Amino acid sequence: MGFEQYHPDTRAELVAFVTARNANRRHCTPSQLAASIAKLNEFARGGVRHGSNEPEITKGSREPLPQTQQQEADKAGIGRETVKRAAKVQKKAPELLDSVRDGKLDAKTAARAADLPAADRAEIAASADPKATAEAKLAPAGAVPEPEAADPAGRAGRGWPGGEPVLAAAWEEALEVVADGFRREAHRRAVEGVRTLVTYRGDPVFVWTTPDGSVVPAGRDGAVLAPLYEVRYSDGLLTALLKAAFPAEFRGHARVEHAGDATAPARVEAPAVELMRQDGGGAEGTTPGGGAGPRA
């Protein structure tokens, strides 16, 4: 049986080839896949050396990968946040990336540990149990681990049962993939818009168009009848995205100030409209029509 040889011209092409062959390896956790992506990206940019065993690729050897983190996550079938965390580890704490790649440390914990002092990171990397060491370093001083509560259903809230770290990581990753999908769909509807068929009294509207899609008067040479579409945008979703991305600028703020004796009970006076609503249509001493009258 023969083997087909592959001769890439750039590091990016080599990385794309390796990624395509290994992205769906089922024995790898999402964190391991993300760590591999981070290492491959560093190699594609010429940041990794393997001595005499490194392939001779000179043409465009430092060409950056034309991939966004979302594209990389989609190809590997993992969440963008996991790819983002692994990239952070590669940049700020590369000594921890091998532990992530080997499955000894998840990307989420490693990304938090990347902000620790260098001595702590080195201790985590050299530890036989990097995850336990990292969690101990990240725990607040004097904190006592909470005992695990009984969970007869086998699943506490959004988490996976304890004692199954691989399944727990896969469960969290599945939630992140779903969240990524929601975010992309919200962006599509708010920014890119949704192409919608225009109808009138339930029937599609047709217009004369040229081959390039331009609407023209009837009878123009080469024009054909085609259904009319419009692009609709969601202002509500756009507002929600802006509030999430820039809370200081777009999120509504309310400020309440109290004056007077701090020890006295607070007295809240509801507006007249609220009193009328609570009273079934009329405040005390009035009728819905505005005239004076007894309360019913």
C-alpha positions as CSV (number, residue, x, y, z in Angstrom):
1,M,0.0,0.0,0.0
2,G,1.5,3.4,-1.0
3,F,1.3,6.7,0.7
4,E,0.7,10.0,-1.0
5,Q,3.3,12.6,-0.3
6,Y,2.4,16.2,0.4
7,H,4.7,19.1,-0.2
8,P,3.3,22.4,1.2
9,D,4.7,25.7,0.1
10,T,4.0,27.6,3.3
11,R,3.7,26.8,7.0
12,A,0.0,27.8,6.9
13,E,-0.6,25.2,4.2
14,L,1.1,22.5,6.3
15,V,-0.9,23.5,9.4
16,A,-4.1,23.4,7.4
17,F,-3.3,19.9,6.2
18,V,-2.5,18.6,9.6
19,T,-5.5,20.2,11.2
20,A,-7.9,18.7,8.5
21,R,-6.5,15.3,9.3
22,N,-6.7,15.5,13.1
23,A,-9.5,18.0,14.0
24,N,-12.0,15.2,14.6
25,R,-10.0,12.9,16.7
26,R,-12.5,11.6,19.3
27,H,-10.0,10.8,22.0
28,C,-9.1,14.4,22.4
29,T,-10.9,16.7,24.8
30,P,-11.9,20.2,23.6
31,S,-9.1,21.7,25.7
32,Q,-6.6,19.4,24.0
33,L,-7.8,20.4,20.6
34,A,-7.6,24.1,21.5
35,A,-4.0,23.6,22.8
36,S,-3.0,21.9,19.6
37,I,-4.5,24.7,17.5
38,A,-2.5,27.2,19.6
39,K,0.7,25.3,19.0
40,L,0.0,24.9,15.3
41,N,-0.7,28.6,14.9
42,E,2.6,29.4,16.6
43,F,4.4,27.1,14.2
44,A,2.6,28.5,11.2
45,R,3.9,32.0,12.2
46,G,7.5,30.7,12.5
47,G,7.6,30.8,16.3
48,V,8.5,27.1,16.9
49,R,11.7,25.3,16.0
50,H,12.3,21.6,16.0
51,G,16.0,21.5,15.1
52,S,17.1,19.3,12.1
53,N,13.7,17.6,12.0
54,E,11.9,20.8,11.0
55,P,10.6,20.7,7.4
56,E,12.3,23.0,5.0
57,I,9.5,25.5,4.1
58,T,10.8,28.9,3.0
59,K,8.2,30.4,0.7
60,G,6.0,32.6,2.9
61,S,7.2,30.7,6.0
62,R,5.9,33.5,8.3
63,E,2.6,34.0,6.5
64,P,-0.1,34.2,9.2
65,L,-3.0,31.8,9.1
66,P,-6.1,33.3,7.4
67,Q,-8.3,32.0,10.2
68,T,-10.3,33.7,12.9
69,Q,-10.7,32.0,16.3
70,Q,-14.4,31.4,15.4
71,Q,-13.3,29.6,12.2
72,E,-10.8,27.5,14.0
73,A,-13.4,26.6,16.6
74,D,-15.9,25.7,14.0
75,K,-13.5,23.4,12.1
76,A,-12.5,21.6,15.3
77,G,-16.1,21.4,16.6
78,I,-15.3,23.2,19.9
79,G,-16.3,26.6,21.4
80,R,-14.6,29.8,20.5
81,E,-14.0,30.6,24.2
82,T,-11.9,27.4,24.5
83,V,-9.7,28.5,21.5
84,K,-9.4,31.9,23.0
85,R,-8.3,30.6,26.4
86,A,-5.7,28.3,24.8
87,A,-4.4,31.3,22.8
88,K,-4.1,33.3,26.0
89,V,-2.1,30.5,27.6
90,Q,0.2,30.2,24.6
91,K,0.9,34.0,24.8
92,K,1.1,34.6,28.6
93,A,2.0,31.1,30.1
94,P,3.4,28.8,27.3
95,E,4.8,26.6,30.0
96,L,1.3,25.5,30.9
97,L,0.2,24.6,27.3
98,D,1.8,21.2,27.3
99,S,-0.3,20.3,30.4
100,V,-3.4,21.3,28.5
101,R,-2.4,19.4,25.4
102,D,-1.7,16.3,27.5
103,G,-5.1,16.5,29.2
104,K,-3.7,17.2,32.6
105,L,-5.1,20.7,32.8
106,D,-8.2,22.2,31.2
107,A,-8.0,25.4,29.1
108,K,-10.4,27.3,31.4
109,T,-8.2,26.7,34.5
110,A,-5.0,27.3,32.6
111,A,-6.2,30.6,31.3
112,R,-6.9,31.7,34.9
113,A,-3.6,30.4,36.0
114,A,-1.8,32.4,33.2
115,D,-2.3,35.5,35.3
116,L,-0.4,34.1,38.3
117,P,3.2,35.0,39.0
118,A,5.9,33.1,37.0
119,A,7.0,31.1,40.1
120,D,3.4,29.8,40.6
121,R,3.0,28.9,36.9
122,A,6.3,27.0,37.0
123,E,5.2,25.1,40.0
124,I,1.9,24.2,38.3
125,A,3.8,23.0,35.1
126,A,6.2,20.8,37.1
127,S,3.4,19.3,39.3
128,A,2.3,15.7,38.9
129,D,-1.3,17.0,39.1
130,P,-1.3,20.5,37.4
131,K,-5.1,21.0,37.8
132,A,-5.1,20.4,41.6
133,T,-2.0,22.6,42.0
134,A,-3.6,25.4,39.8
135,E,-6.9,25.3,41.7
136,A,-5.0,25.5,45.0
137,K,-3.0,28.6,43.7
138,L,-6.2,30.2,42.4
139,A,-8.2,29.6,45.6
140,P,-8.6,32.7,47.9
141,A,-6.4,32.7,50.9
142,G,-8.0,30.8,53.8
143,A,-10.8,29.4,51.6
144,V,-12.1,26.0,52.7
145,P,-13.4,23.8,49.9
146,E,-17.2,23.3,50.2
147,P,-18.4,19.7,50.6
148,E,-20.1,18.2,47.6
149,A,-23.9,18.3,48.0
150,A,-25.9,15.2,47.2
151,D,-27.3,15.2,43.7
152,P,-29.7,12.3,43.3
153,A,-30.5,13.4,39.7
154,G,-26.8,13.1,38.8
155,R,-26.5,16.6,37.5
156,A,-26.2,19.8,39.6
157,G,-27.5,22.8,37.7
158,R,-25.5,23.1,34.5
159,G,-22.6,21.0,35.7
160,W,-21.9,17.3,35.1
161,P,-21.6,14.7,37.9
162,G,-18.5,14.9,39.9
163,G,-15.8,12.2,39.4
164,E,-16.1,12.3,35.6
165,P,-13.7,15.1,34.6
166,V,-13.7,14.2,30.9
167,L,-17.5,14.2,30.7
168,A,-17.6,17.4,32.8
169,A,-15.3,19.2,30.3
170,A,-17.3,17.9,27.4
171,W,-20.5,19.2,29.0
172,E,-19.1,22.6,29.6
173,E,-17.7,22.7,26.1
174,A,-21.1,21.7,24.6
175,L,-22.7,24.7,26.5
176,E,-20.1,27.0,25.1
177,V,-20.6,25.7,21.5
178,V,-24.4,26.4,21.9
179,A,-23.7,29.9,23.3
180,D,-21.4,30.6,20.4
181,G,-24.2,29.6,18.0
182,F,-26.6,31.9,19.8
183,R,-24.2,34.8,19.6
184,R,-23.5,34.3,15.9
185,E,-27.2,34.1,15.1
186,A,-27.9,37.2,17.1
187,H,-25.2,39.0,15.2
188,R,-26.5,37.8,11.9
189,R,-30.0,39.0,12.6
190,A,-28.9,42.3,14.1
191,V,-26.0,43.3,11.8
192,E,-26.1,41.3,8.6
193,G,-29.9,41.1,8.5
194,V,-32.3,38.3,7.3
195,R,-33.4,38.1,3.7
196,T,-37.2,37.9,3.7
197,L,-39.7,37.4,0.9
198,V,-42.0,40.4,0.4
199,T,-45.7,39.4,0.2
200,Y,-48.9,41.3,-0.4
201,R,-52.1,39.7,1.0
202,G,-50.3,36.4,1.4
203,D,-48.9,36.3,-2.2
204,P,-45.3,36.9,-3.2
205,V,-44.5,40.2,-4.8
206,F,-42.7,40.0,-8.2
207,V,-40.6,42.7,-9.9
208,W,-38.7,43.0,-13.1
209,T,-34.9,42.5,-12.5
210,T,-31.8,42.3,-14.6
211,P,-29.3,39.4,-14.3
212,D,-27.3,41.3,-11.7
213,G,-30.4,41.7,-9.5
214,S,-31.2,45.3,-10.1
215,V,-34.9,46.3,-10.2
216,V,-35.9,47.9,-13.5
217,P,-39.1,49.0,-15.2
218,A,-41.2,46.4,-17.0
219,G,-40.2,45.7,-20.6
220,R,-36.5,46.4,-20.2
221,D,-34.5,44.1,-22.5
222,G,-33.2,41.1,-20.7
223,A,-35.3,41.7,-17.6
224,V,-37.2,38.9,-16.0
225,L,-39.8,38.6,-13.3
226,A,-38.4,37.6,-10.0
227,P,-39.7,37.5,-6.4
228,L,-38.9,40.6,-4.3
229,Y,-36.8,40.2,-1.2
230,E,-35.9,42.6,1.6
231,V,-33.3,42.5,4.3
232,R,-34.7,42.9,7.8
233,Y,-32.7,43.8,10.9
234,S,-33.5,43.4,14.6
235,D,-33.0,46.6,16.5
236,G,-33.8,44.7,19.7
237,L,-31.0,42.2,19.2
238,L,-28.6,45.0,18.2
239,T,-29.4,46.9,21.4
240,A,-28.8,43.7,23.4
241,L,-25.4,43.1,21.8
242,L,-24.4,46.7,22.4
243,K,-25.4,46.5,26.1
244,A,-23.4,43.2,26.5
245,A,-20.3,44.6,24.7
246,F,-20.3,48.1,26.1
247,P,-22.3,48.1,29.3
248,A,-20.9,51.4,30.5
249,E,-22.2,53.2,27.4
250,F,-25.4,51.5,26.5
251,R,-26.8,49.8,29.6
252,G,-29.5,51.7,31.4
253,H,-28.6,53.1,34.9
254,A,-30.9,54.1,37.8
255,R,-29.8,56.1,40.8
256,V,-31.8,56.4,43.9
257,E,-30.9,58.9,46.7
258,H,-32.4,59.0,50.2
259,A,-32.4,62.1,52.4
260,G,-33.4,62.6,56.0
261,D,-33.0,60.7,59.2
262,A,-31.1,57.5,58.5
263,T,-32.6,55.8,61.5
264,A,-36.2,56.6,60.6
265,P,-38.3,54.2,58.5
266,A,-38.3,55.0,54.8
267,R,-41.6,56.3,53.3
268,V,-42.3,55.5,49.7
269,E,-45.1,57.5,48.0
270,A,-46.4,55.8,44.9
271,P,-47.4,58.0,42.0
272,A,-51.1,58.6,41.5
273,V,-51.2,56.4,38.4
274,E,-49.9,53.5,40.4
275,L,-52.4,54.1,43.2
276,M,-55.2,54.1,40.6
277,R,-53.9,50.8,39.1
278,Q,-53.8,49.2,42.5
279,D,-57.3,50.5,43.4
280,G,-58.9,49.0,40.3
281,G,-59.2,52.3,38.3
282,G,-59.6,55.1,40.9
283,A,-57.7,56.5,43.8
284,E,-59.3,57.1,47.1
285,G,-61.9,59.9,46.9
286,T,-62.0,59.9,43.1
287,T,-63.8,58.1,40.3
288,P,-62.4,56.9,37.0
289,G,-64.1,59.9,35.4
290,G,-62.2,62.4,37.6
291,G,-65.1,63.5,39.8
292,A,-65.2,63.1,43.6
293,G,-66.9,60.1,45.0
294,P,-66.7,57.4,47.7
295,R,-64.4,54.4,47.2
296,A,-66.3,51.3,46.2
